[in-house]
Amino acid sequence: MSITQTDLLIIGGGPAGLSTATFFARLNRPFTIYDSQLYRNANSPESHTIMAYDGISPAEYRSKIQEELASLYGKGGLGNGVFRNGKIVSLEKVDGRFEAIDDDGNKVSARKVVLATGLKDILPPIPGMYPYP
């Protein structure tokens, strides 16, 4: 088990989490981002309404932003950032800090947390409204 101390824990490695990581990297502030690799838009062939990346696949978008973080913000990729594949399974506030545990039993202590885990579409059953059954 490892213990990571950071200013910001970002839970979610999709567009919102990567955007937050980019902002913190530009500020040269320490952060840790957890990516479960489960994406709402995993089956979408293209991403839309993402400035400068409209029309590329979601996987390509994530890859490009990760590459930009790695190349632009130095020190092995993310400046003061740490990128981990995995899930946060527990989160609580203890003595003014957030204490998180990941699915491997590692601990993260952070001053702030951003939940960027995305959404799940739950469409109402209106006949003929959607092209999906």
PyMOL commands that place a pseudoatom at each C-alpha (Angstrom):
pseudoatom trace, name=CA, resn=MET, resi=1, chain=A, elem=C, hetatm=0, pos=[0.000, 0.000, 0.000]
pseudoatom trace, name=CA, resn=SER, resi=2, chain=A, elem=C, hetatm=0, pos=[1.273, 3.460, -0.884]
pseudoatom trace, name=CA, resn=ILE, resi=3, chain=A, elem=C, hetatm=0, pos=[0.211, 6.848, 0.461]
pseudoatom trace, name=CA, resn=THR, resi=4, chain=A, elem=C, hetatm=0, pos=[0.100, 9.856, -1.863]
pseudoatom trace, name=CA, resn=GLN, resi=5, chain=A, elem=C, hetatm=0, pos=[-0.145, 13.428, -0.581]
pseudoatom trace, name=CA, resn=THR, resi=6, chain=A, elem=C, hetatm=0, pos=[-1.545, 15.916, -3.110]
pseudoatom trace, name=CA, resn=ASP, resi=7, chain=A, elem=C, hetatm=0, pos=[-3.406, 19.199, -3.378]
pseudoatom trace, name=CA, resn=LEU, resi=8, chain=A, elem=C, hetatm=0, pos=[-6.104, 17.857, -5.695]
pseudoatom trace, name=CA, resn=LEU, resi=9, chain=A, elem=C, hetatm=0, pos=[-7.565, 14.401, -6.310]
pseudoatom trace, name=CA, resn=ILE, resi=10, chain=A, elem=C, hetatm=0, pos=[-9.379, 14.163, -9.650]
pseudoatom trace, name=CA, resn=ILE, resi=11, chain=A, elem=C, hetatm=0, pos=[-11.704, 11.177, -9.894]
pseudoatom trace, name=CA, resn=GLY, resi=12, chain=A, elem=C, hetatm=0, pos=[-12.384, 10.562, -13.593]
pseudoatom trace, name=CA, resn=GLY, resi=13, chain=A, elem=C, hetatm=0, pos=[-10.115, 10.491, -16.633]
pseudoatom trace, name=CA, resn=GLY, resi=14, chain=A, elem=C, hetatm=0, pos=[-12.558, 11.650, -19.302]
pseudoatom trace, name=CA, resn=PRO, resi=15, chain=A, elem=C, hetatm=0, pos=[-12.887, 15.177, -20.754]
pseudoatom trace, name=CA, resn=ALA, resi=16, chain=A, elem=C, hetatm=0, pos=[-13.843, 16.868, -17.454]
pseudoatom trace, name=CA, resn=GLY, resi=17, chain=A, elem=C, hetatm=0, pos=[-11.077, 15.188, -15.461]
pseudoatom trace, name=CA, resn=LEU, resi=18, chain=A, elem=C, hetatm=0, pos=[-8.455, 15.855, -18.132]
pseudoatom trace, name=CA, resn=SER, resi=19, chain=A, elem=C, hetatm=0, pos=[-9.538, 19.482, -18.411]
pseudoatom trace, name=CA, resn=THR, resi=20, chain=A, elem=C, hetatm=0, pos=[-9.155, 19.861, -14.654]
pseudoatom trace, name=CA, resn=ALA, resi=21, chain=A, elem=C, hetatm=0, pos=[-5.729, 18.186, -14.790]
pseudoatom trace, name=CA, resn=THR, resi=22, chain=A, elem=C, hetatm=0, pos=[-4.638, 20.575, -17.555]
pseudoatom trace, name=CA, resn=PHE, resi=23, chain=A, elem=C, hetatm=0, pos=[-5.700, 23.570, -15.473]
pseudoatom trace, name=CA, resn=PHE, resi=24, chain=A, elem=C, hetatm=0, pos=[-3.819, 22.344, -12.402]
pseudoatom trace, name=CA, resn=ALA, resi=25, chain=A, elem=C, hetatm=0, pos=[-0.741, 21.403, -14.465]
pseudoatom trace, name=CA, resn=ARG, resi=26, chain=A, elem=C, hetatm=0, pos=[-0.622, 24.937, -15.872]
pseudoatom trace, name=CA, resn=LEU, resi=27, chain=A, elem=C, hetatm=0, pos=[-0.681, 26.256, -12.298]
pseudoatom trace, name=CA, resn=ASN, resi=28, chain=A, elem=C, hetatm=0, pos=[2.140, 23.841, -11.416]
pseudoatom trace, name=CA, resn=ARG, resi=29, chain=A, elem=C, hetatm=0, pos=[0.066, 22.464, -8.553]
pseudoatom trace, name=CA, resn=PRO, resi=30, chain=A, elem=C, hetatm=0, pos=[0.253, 18.823, -7.428]
pseudoatom trace, name=CA, resn=PHE, resi=31, chain=A, elem=C, hetatm=0, pos=[-2.653, 16.610, -8.427]
pseudoatom trace, name=CA, resn=THR, resi=32, chain=A, elem=C, hetatm=0, pos=[-3.507, 12.944, -8.781]
pseudoatom trace, name=CA, resn=ILE, resi=33, chain=A, elem=C, hetatm=0, pos=[-5.989, 11.799, -11.423]
pseudoatom trace, name=CA, resn=TYR, resi=34, chain=A, elem=C, hetatm=0, pos=[-7.692, 8.392, -11.293]
pseudoatom trace, name=CA, resn=ASP, resi=35, chain=A, elem=C, hetatm=0, pos=[-9.099, 6.917, -14.490]
pseudoatom trace, name=CA, resn=SER, resi=36, chain=A, elem=C, hetatm=0, pos=[-11.330, 3.841, -14.224]
pseudoatom trace, name=CA, resn=GLN, resi=37, chain=A, elem=C, hetatm=0, pos=[-11.193, 3.488, -18.037]
pseudoatom trace, name=CA, resn=LEU, resi=38, chain=A, elem=C, hetatm=0, pos=[-14.992, 3.143, -18.081]
pseudoatom trace, name=CA, resn=TYR, resi=39, chain=A, elem=C, hetatm=0, pos=[-16.373, 5.867, -20.354]
pseudoatom trace, name=CA, resn=ARG, resi=40, chain=A, elem=C, hetatm=0, pos=[-19.929, 6.944, -21.057]
pseudoatom trace, name=CA, resn=ASN, resi=41, chain=A, elem=C, hetatm=0, pos=[-19.023, 7.640, -24.686]
pseudoatom trace, name=CA, resn=ALA, resi=42, chain=A, elem=C, hetatm=0, pos=[-16.920, 4.506, -25.208]
pseudoatom trace, name=CA, resn=ASN, resi=43, chain=A, elem=C, hetatm=0, pos=[-19.127, 3.333, -28.094]
pseudoatom trace, name=CA, resn=SER, resi=44, chain=A, elem=C, hetatm=0, pos=[-19.340, 6.734, -29.802]
pseudoatom trace, name=CA, resn=PRO, resi=45, chain=A, elem=C, hetatm=0, pos=[-17.403, 7.012, -33.054]
pseudoatom trace, name=CA, resn=GLU, resi=46, chain=A, elem=C, hetatm=0, pos=[-16.865, 10.768, -32.608]
pseudoatom trace, name=CA, resn=SER, resi=47, chain=A, elem=C, hetatm=0, pos=[-16.705, 13.440, -29.915]
pseudoatom trace, name=CA, resn=HIS, resi=48, chain=A, elem=C, hetatm=0, pos=[-18.512, 16.734, -30.397]
pseudoatom trace, name=CA, resn=THR, resi=49, chain=A, elem=C, hetatm=0, pos=[-18.598, 20.171, -28.765]
pseudoatom trace, name=CA, resn=ILE, resi=50, chain=A, elem=C, hetatm=0, pos=[-14.964, 19.841, -27.634]
pseudoatom trace, name=CA, resn=MET, resi=51, chain=A, elem=C, hetatm=0, pos=[-13.091, 22.893, -28.877]
pseudoatom trace, name=CA, resn=ALA, resi=52, chain=A, elem=C, hetatm=0, pos=[-10.285, 22.050, -31.333]
pseudoatom trace, name=CA, resn=TYR, resi=53, chain=A, elem=C, hetatm=0, pos=[-11.091, 18.324, -31.181]
pseudoatom trace, name=CA, resn=ASP, resi=54, chain=A, elem=C, hetatm=0, pos=[-14.584, 18.127, -32.678]
pseudoatom trace, name=CA, resn=GLY, resi=55, chain=A, elem=C, hetatm=0, pos=[-15.162, 14.949, -34.660]
pseudoatom trace, name=CA, resn=ILE, resi=56, chain=A, elem=C, hetatm=0, pos=[-12.339, 12.758, -33.342]
pseudoatom trace, name=CA, resn=SER, resi=57, chain=A, elem=C, hetatm=0, pos=[-13.023, 9.567, -31.416]
pseudoatom trace, name=CA, resn=PRO, resi=58, chain=A, elem=C, hetatm=0, pos=[-13.304, 9.805, -27.620]
pseudoatom trace, name=CA, resn=ALA, resi=59, chain=A, elem=C, hetatm=0, pos=[-10.296, 7.486, -27.226]
pseudoatom trace, name=CA, resn=GLU, resi=60, chain=A, elem=C, hetatm=0, pos=[-8.196, 9.651, -29.543]
pseudoatom trace, name=CA, resn=TYR, resi=61, chain=A, elem=C, hetatm=0, pos=[-9.247, 12.779, -27.634]
pseudoatom trace, name=CA, resn=ARG, resi=62, chain=A, elem=C, hetatm=0, pos=[-8.192, 11.284, -24.285]
pseudoatom trace, name=CA, resn=SER, resi=63, chain=A, elem=C, hetatm=0, pos=[-4.905, 10.128, -25.783]
pseudoatom trace, name=CA, resn=LYS, resi=64, chain=A, elem=C, hetatm=0, pos=[-4.149, 13.563, -27.285]
pseudoatom trace, name=CA, resn=ILE, resi=65, chain=A, elem=C, hetatm=0, pos=[-4.847, 15.393, -24.017]
pseudoatom trace, name=CA, resn=GLN, resi=66, chain=A, elem=C, hetatm=0, pos=[-2.701, 12.918, -22.076]
pseudoatom trace, name=CA, resn=GLU, resi=67, chain=A, elem=C, hetatm=0, pos=[0.100, 13.463, -24.626]
pseudoatom trace, name=CA, resn=GLU, resi=68, chain=A, elem=C, hetatm=0, pos=[-0.255, 17.240, -24.290]
pseudoatom trace, name=CA, resn=LEU, resi=69, chain=A, elem=C, hetatm=0, pos=[-0.021, 16.994, -20.512]
pseudoatom trace, name=CA, resn=ALA, resi=70, chain=A, elem=C, hetatm=0, pos=[3.071, 14.819, -20.859]
pseudoatom trace, name=CA, resn=SER, resi=71, chain=A, elem=C, hetatm=0, pos=[4.853, 17.024, -23.393]
pseudoatom trace, name=CA, resn=LEU, resi=72, chain=A, elem=C, hetatm=0, pos=[3.894, 20.475, -22.118]
pseudoatom trace, name=CA, resn=TYR, resi=73, chain=A, elem=C, hetatm=0, pos=[4.221, 20.139, -18.381]
pseudoatom trace, name=CA, resn=GLY, resi=74, chain=A, elem=C, hetatm=0, pos=[7.487, 18.211, -17.937]
pseudoatom trace, name=CA, resn=LYS, resi=75, chain=A, elem=C, hetatm=0, pos=[8.849, 15.991, -15.150]
pseudoatom trace, name=CA, resn=GLY, resi=76, chain=A, elem=C, hetatm=0, pos=[7.907, 12.653, -16.608]
pseudoatom trace, name=CA, resn=GLY, resi=77, chain=A, elem=C, hetatm=0, pos=[4.713, 13.887, -18.099]
pseudoatom trace, name=CA, resn=LEU, resi=78, chain=A, elem=C, hetatm=0, pos=[2.386, 15.723, -15.798]
pseudoatom trace, name=CA, resn=GLY, resi=79, chain=A, elem=C, hetatm=0, pos=[4.560, 18.235, -13.988]
pseudoatom trace, name=CA, resn=ASN, resi=80, chain=A, elem=C, hetatm=0, pos=[3.392, 17.855, -10.434]
pseudoatom trace, name=CA, resn=GLY, resi=81, chain=A, elem=C, hetatm=0, pos=[0.683, 15.416, -11.505]
pseudoatom trace, name=CA, resn=VAL, resi=82, chain=A, elem=C, hetatm=0, pos=[0.250, 11.685, -11.151]
pseudoatom trace, name=CA, resn=PHE, resi=83, chain=A, elem=C, hetatm=0, pos=[-1.967, 9.691, -13.542]
pseudoatom trace, name=CA, resn=ARG, resi=84, chain=A, elem=C, hetatm=0, pos=[-3.295, 6.344, -12.329]
pseudoatom trace, name=CA, resn=ASN, resi=85, chain=A, elem=C, hetatm=0, pos=[-5.559, 3.752, -13.899]
pseudoatom trace, name=CA, resn=GLY, resi=86, chain=A, elem=C, hetatm=0, pos=[-7.926, 2.486, -11.247]
pseudoatom trace, name=CA, resn=LYS, resi=87, chain=A, elem=C, hetatm=0, pos=[-10.986, 3.302, -9.180]
pseudoatom trace, name=CA, resn=ILE, resi=88, chain=A, elem=C, hetatm=0, pos=[-11.456, 5.191, -5.961]
pseudoatom trace, name=CA, resn=VAL, resi=89, chain=A, elem=C, hetatm=0, pos=[-13.569, 2.921, -3.759]
pseudoatom trace, name=CA, resn=SER, resi=90, chain=A, elem=C, hetatm=0, pos=[-13.699, 5.023, -0.582]
pseudoatom trace, name=CA, resn=LEU, resi=91, chain=A, elem=C, hetatm=0, pos=[-13.638, 8.749, 0.103]
pseudoatom trace, name=CA, resn=GLU, resi=92, chain=A, elem=C, hetatm=0, pos=[-14.096, 10.604, 3.372]
pseudoatom trace, name=CA, resn=LYS, resi=93, chain=A, elem=C, hetatm=0, pos=[-13.074, 13.877, 4.997]
pseudoatom trace, name=CA, resn=VAL, resi=94, chain=A, elem=C, hetatm=0, pos=[-10.698, 13.480, 7.937]
pseudoatom trace, name=CA, resn=ASP, resi=95, chain=A, elem=C, hetatm=0, pos=[-9.273, 16.441, 9.850]
pseudoatom trace, name=CA, resn=GLY, resi=96, chain=A, elem=C, hetatm=0, pos=[-9.862, 18.897, 7.020]
pseudoatom trace, name=CA, resn=ARG, resi=97, chain=A, elem=C, hetatm=0, pos=[-8.410, 16.683, 4.257]
pseudoatom trace, name=CA, resn=PHE, resi=98, chain=A, elem=C, hetatm=0, pos=[-9.950, 14.095, 1.970]
pseudoatom trace, name=CA, resn=GLU, resi=99, chain=A, elem=C, hetatm=0, pos=[-8.774, 10.528, 2.443]
pseudoatom trace, name=CA, resn=ALA, resi=100, chain=A, elem=C, hetatm=0, pos=[-9.362, 8.191, -0.504]
pseudoatom trace, name=CA, resn=ILE, resi=101, chain=A, elem=C, hetatm=0, pos=[-8.621, 4.494, -1.009]
pseudoatom trace, name=CA, resn=ASP, resi=102, chain=A, elem=C, hetatm=0, pos=[-8.243, 2.988, -4.475]
pseudoatom trace, name=CA, resn=ASP, resi=103, chain=A, elem=C, hetatm=0, pos=[-9.138, -0.516, -5.640]
pseudoatom trace, name=CA, resn=ASP, resi=104, chain=A, elem=C, hetatm=0, pos=[-5.556, -1.674, -4.956]
pseudoatom trace, name=CA, resn=GLY, resi=105, chain=A, elem=C, hetatm=0, pos=[-5.650, -0.440, -1.357]
pseudoatom trace, name=CA, resn=ASN, resi=106, chain=A, elem=C, hetatm=0, pos=[-3.481, 2.634, -1.985]
pseudoatom trace, name=CA, resn=LYS, resi=107, chain=A, elem=C, hetatm=0, pos=[-4.314, 5.783, -0.050]
pseudoatom trace, name=CA, resn=VAL, resi=108, chain=A, elem=C, hetatm=0, pos=[-4.539, 9.348, -1.362]
pseudoatom trace, name=CA, resn=SER, resi=109, chain=A, elem=C, hetatm=0, pos=[-4.708, 12.352, 0.950]
pseudoatom trace, name=CA, resn=ALA, resi=110, chain=A, elem=C, hetatm=0, pos=[-5.881, 15.541, -0.796]
pseudoatom trace, name=CA, resn=ARG, resi=111, chain=A, elem=C, hetatm=0, pos=[-6.840, 19.078, 0.146]
pseudoatom trace, name=CA, resn=LYS, resi=112, chain=A, elem=C, hetatm=0, pos=[-9.603, 19.139, -2.510]
pseudoatom trace, name=CA, resn=VAL, resi=113, chain=A, elem=C, hetatm=0, pos=[-11.453, 16.617, -4.696]
pseudoatom trace, name=CA, resn=VAL, resi=114, chain=A, elem=C, hetatm=0, pos=[-13.062, 16.998, -8.123]
pseudoatom trace, name=CA, resn=LEU, resi=115, chain=A, elem=C, hetatm=0, pos=[-15.606, 14.330, -9.073]
pseudoatom trace, name=CA, resn=ALA, resi=116, chain=A, elem=C, hetatm=0, pos=[-15.443, 14.089, -12.860]
pseudoatom trace, name=CA, resn=THR, resi=117, chain=A, elem=C, hetatm=0, pos=[-16.992, 10.665, -13.279]
pseudoatom trace, name=CA, resn=GLY, resi=118, chain=A, elem=C, hetatm=0, pos=[-19.464, 11.582, -16.001]
pseudoatom trace, name=CA, resn=LEU, resi=119, chain=A, elem=C, hetatm=0, pos=[-23.088, 10.663, -16.454]
pseudoatom trace, name=CA, resn=LYS, resi=120, chain=A, elem=C, hetatm=0, pos=[-25.253, 7.722, -17.236]
pseudoatom trace, name=CA, resn=ASP, resi=121, chain=A, elem=C, hetatm=0, pos=[-28.054, 8.285, -19.742]
pseudoatom trace, name=CA, resn=ILE, resi=122, chain=A, elem=C, hetatm=0, pos=[-31.391, 7.049, -18.477]
pseudoatom trace, name=CA, resn=LEU, resi=123, chain=A, elem=C, hetatm=0, pos=[-33.914, 7.802, -21.179]
pseudoatom trace, name=CA, resn=PRO, resi=124, chain=A, elem=C, hetatm=0, pos=[-37.631, 7.754, -20.432]
pseudoatom trace, name=CA, resn=PRO, resi=125, chain=A, elem=C, hetatm=0, pos=[-39.666, 5.042, -22.217]
pseudoatom trace, name=CA, resn=ILE, resi=126, chain=A, elem=C, hetatm=0, pos=[-41.483, 7.278, -24.701]
pseudoatom trace, name=CA, resn=PRO, resi=127, chain=A, elem=C, hetatm=0, pos=[-42.542, 5.219, -27.752]
pseudoatom trace, name=CA, resn=GLY, resi=128, chain=A, elem=C, hetatm=0, pos=[-41.117, 6.569, -30.996]
pseudoatom trace, name=CA, resn=MET, resi=129, chain=A, elem=C, hetatm=0, pos=[-39.092, 9.296, -29.273]
pseudoatom trace, name=CA, resn=TYR, resi=130, chain=A, elem=C, hetatm=0, pos=[-35.653, 7.730, -29.539]
pseudoatom trace, name=CA, resn=PRO, resi=131, chain=A, elem=C, hetatm=0, pos=[-34.034, 5.654, -32.252]
pseudoatom trace, name=CA, resn=TYR, resi=132, chain=A, elem=C, hetatm=0, pos=[-33.128, 3.056, -29.608]
pseudoatom trace, name=CA, resn=PRO, resi=133, chain=A, elem=C, hetatm=0, pos=[-35.470, 0.317, -28.388]
for i in range(1, 133): cmd.bond("trace and resi %d" % i, "trace and resi %d" % (i + 1))
show_as sticks, trace
zoom trace
